[in-house]
Amino acid sequence: QAVAGYGHAEKGQVQHMVRTLLGLNGAPSSDAADALAVAICHANHMDRL
């Protein structure tokens, strides 16, 4: 949800949002995008504590 909305994003959508949020030149692999999305979600959650 932190990366692509309501938790129903397709892999390509997650890759696109991770690329956009992190300012990457290219899209990360599907697995890397998933891992980075988890890290982004965690970082956003930590800001709220």
Secondary structure, 3 states (H helix, E strand, C coil): CCCCCCCCCCHHHHHHHHHHHHCCCCCCCHHHHHHHHHHHHHHHHHHHC
